[in-house]
Amino acid sequence: MALVLKHPLIQTLRELRGNPRAAVWTEVMFGIPYNLFSPFFSVYMLALGVTDQQIGTIASLGLVLQVFSALLSGAIVDKYGRRLTLFITDMVCWAIPCLIWAVAQDLRFFIAAAVMNSLWRISHTAWTCLLVEDAEERHLVHIWTWIMIFAVCSAFFAPLGGWFVERFGLIPAVRGIFVFGFLMLAAKSLVLYLYSHETARGKQRMEETRQHSILSLLGEYRSVFFQIWRSRPLLAALSLMVITNIYATVSGSFWGVLFTTKLGFSNSEISIYVALRSIIMTICFFLLGPRLTNPRRFRLPLWAGFGAFFVSQALLVVMAPRAIPLLVASVVLEGVAAALVSPMTESMLALSLESAERARVSAMVYVALIILISPFGWIAGQLSAIDRSLPFALNMGLFVVGAGLVWLIGRSKPAPDIIPTE
C-alpha cells in the first residue's frame, strides 16, 4: 500500500488542489457517456441512412465551424470568465447535442448537432485555462496523464454499451445511451461549476476586458498571431498536434465502419476492443507515466509512440476479415502509442503557451490546428468510399511525417525560446 501511495501519479493526484483537482476528478463524468456512444457513432449514422461520404463531410463541417468557435473562444473566455463560459458551453455543445442525436432520423439531425457540438472549442479553451492556470509546472505531464486515465478507464463501460446493442438492437440502444449521455454531461457541467472558482488570471482579464466588445477584442488578435509565429515551441507543439488530431478524426469516424464491414465483426463486438484498448492504455499510463515527467524530453517517447501507431494502422490495412490475433495486436499497439504520445504532446503545448495571454494564444493555436486538419474528414470519407482500409493507410503516412517532425524539432539548436532537447 505504501508503495502505491508513493507512485508519482498517485502523489500528484493527492497534491492537486482547487481548479486542477476539480477538473481532473470530473473528467470521468465526461468519459463514461462519451465512451459509451462514440464506438457506435459511425455505425449508428450508417443505420440511419447516412453514407460514408456524408460521414466524412459532417466531420469536416464540424471542423470548419470549429475554426470560428475557436477564434471567438479566447475573447469570450477572457470577457466572461473561464468558469461561467465553461458551464454554459458544456451544456450547449455536449448535453443538448446528445438529445438531438438521441432522436435523430436522418442527415439533417446530425448536421444540426454538429453545428452545436462545434462550439466545444470555446468550452475547451475555458476548461484548459481552468485546469492549468493554477497548476504547478511539475504536475503538468501527470495532470494530462490523469485526464487520459480517467478518460480511458471510462471506456471500461463500453462493453455495457455492446450488451445493450446486442440485447435491444443498434438504434434503440444507442438512442438510450445518448439520453444517458445528456443526463451525465449536464451533471458534470454543474458539478465542475460548483466546485471550481475563477482563476486569478481570469479575474484580471475580465476586469481588463470589461469595457471592450467581443469584436474589439478580436481585433487584438493580430499581435497574438505574430506572438505565435515567433514562438518555436508553440509551432513545434502545434505541428505534432496536427498529426495526432488528424489521426483522431480519421479513426474516430471510420474505425467502426472498417470493423463492421471489411473486417466482418458485429456491432456489439466494437465495445470489446474499445475496452481492451482502454485497459492497455491505463496499464501503460501507470508503467510509463512515471518516466514521462518532463515534456522537454520528448524525442524517445514520441518516436516510440509514432512507431507503434504506424504498425497498428498497418495491421488494420493488411489483415483479413475476422483476423482476431492481428486485430488484438493492432488495438494493443494503439493503446501503447496513445499512452506515450497524448500526454507528452498536450504537455508540450501547455508548457509553450504564454501564461499572461493563455486564452487568446490558445484560441489562435486551435484555429490554426482546425484549419490544418479540417479537410481530412472529407478526404478520409472519399478514401473510405473507395476502400474501407484507405483512411488507415492515410494514418500510416501521417505517423511517418510525425516521426520526421520529432527529428526536426529535436535537432533544432538550443535557444531560450526553443524547447530543449535531451
Secondary structure as UniProt FT lines:
FT   HELIX           2..5
FT   HELIX           8..15
FT   HELIX           18..25
FT   HELIX           27..37
FT   HELIX           38..40
FT   HELIX           41..47
FT   TURN            48..49
FT   HELIX           52..80
FT   HELIX           82..90
FT   HELIX           91..95
FT   HELIX           96..102
FT   HELIX           107..117
FT   TURN            118..119
FT   HELIX           120..132
FT   TURN            133..134
FT   HELIX           137..139
FT   HELIX           140..153
FT   HELIX           154..157
FT   HELIX           158..168
FT   HELIX           170..195
FT   HELIX           200..208
FT   TURN            209..211
FT   HELIX           214..218
FT   TURN            219..220
FT   HELIX           221..229
FT   HELIX           232..260
FT   TURN            261..262
FT   HELIX           267..269
FT   HELIX           270..288
FT   HELIX           289..291
FT   TURN            295..296
FT   HELIX           299..318
FT   TURN            321..322
FT   HELIX           324..352
FT   HELIX           355..357
FT   HELIX           358..373
FT   HELIX           375..386
FT   TURN            388..389
FT   HELIX           390..410
FT   TURN            416..417
//
